[in-house]
Amino acid sequence: MKQLYKYLFAAILILQLVACNNNTDAEQLFNETPTTRLNQQKTELNDALLSSQYGWKAVYFTDNTVLGGYTHLFRFAQDGTVQMASDFDADTATYKSEYAIQVGSTVSLTFTTKNRIHLLSDSNSYPIPALEAEGYLGDFQFLYYGQENDEIIFRTNRNNRELRFVKATAEDWADLPKNLVMEQNVIGGQERPLFRLLETNDGTAVHKFDFSFTPATRFANSNSIESGYSVSYDMGIGYTPTGIVVSPAVEVGGQQLTDFTYNDADGSFTATGTNGVSAVIKYTDKPLVLTDDYKFLLPAQPASWFGFFVDDYTIDSPANSPLFYAELEKVNAALPAGQRIATIEIYGNQGIGTLIYYSFIGRGPIQHRVTVEEDAVGKKIILKHKSWGTSTTAATPAFLASIDKYFMDPEGIYVKAESFRLFYSDPVYTFTSASSPFRMTTWKLQ
């Protein structure tokens, strides 16, 4: 019995000693003032910023519901200066400015003098009319939230979004201009098809989604084309030297896919998970969903009017293809000095029939009268030459020959009512050559 009491006494003594130590730790923590704790965090952040040989990298998604990501590189110095570069635009040079670690209600990293990061917070610079006076929704003050896996964790002051700094490498600085090369791959060259899809594979089933990308906002929309399958993916896109990174992640089979690798052979971007899970953004030669929107232009239908205007919002539509813009430039280059193209309008079933109406600055308009045939299976129209103006023998004007041939595509033209608007309430329609990456945006005005 005495031996039992001895062990009980020893156990009680140990518990008391542990309790004493815990109380001491709690008292020490409690005795630290908020100012002391904030100053400790300030030192911790300062040491972290200076600790990486090549500085830090952040892909900044200011708001991944409307905008993509912008890569920034930072190299901090003890004297309060920072070297900074970004892929916000074509200028990927490195610039020097100042920063401060500020203590308020929390510790924050603030870029105190103007540099590349401030381009995202300039309210006078915005990518689309919907963001007028809001800029790119960016910030230049970031609240410090600690470190994890050699990454510095911040939250943005403006909209409380997480932003992580990861250690940069020498290659990150050298390869930053490659992000802008990748941007052109995401946009797609003149030789690529105009239609894209996102295809996911969860290891057992494949699903397809349409895919549209807006370069001005670096944002993409994808909606399922399958009846009864209502999944959609809206994602901001950031460029890398080898592909893209997306936010939010594309979730497939319970896996979060964020990094897509580019394949120059076919223009695809592929993210690969485990157990057969993948997501691929790739081209297709025709629309995934064919509509009856072309029927407005069929004979015996009511009169209609579609207009593209160089001096208005249709010129900036993300649906216009690079080839279309290139053809506009060809027209202007072929015209005499002081003349340039102003509008391309398509009039259906008017008193004089159906015609493509070209108007210009510095010269009179030209009418190309056409006949319209239906490709009911392909859900498109085929325009055929009838006359230039009232003359059935007049030759095609040389300065219009290159662009006009796309409207006369023997494979036909797809007509689509788009879901977006271009500032005004008028419905937006696109006209797309079936055999080439030529697409023009119009308003439907009648």
Order of alpha helices (4+ residues) and beta strands (2+ residues): alpha-alpha-beta-beta-beta-beta-beta-beta-beta-beta-alpha-beta-beta-beta-beta-beta-beta-beta-beta-beta-alpha-beta-beta-beta-beta-alpha-beta-beta-beta
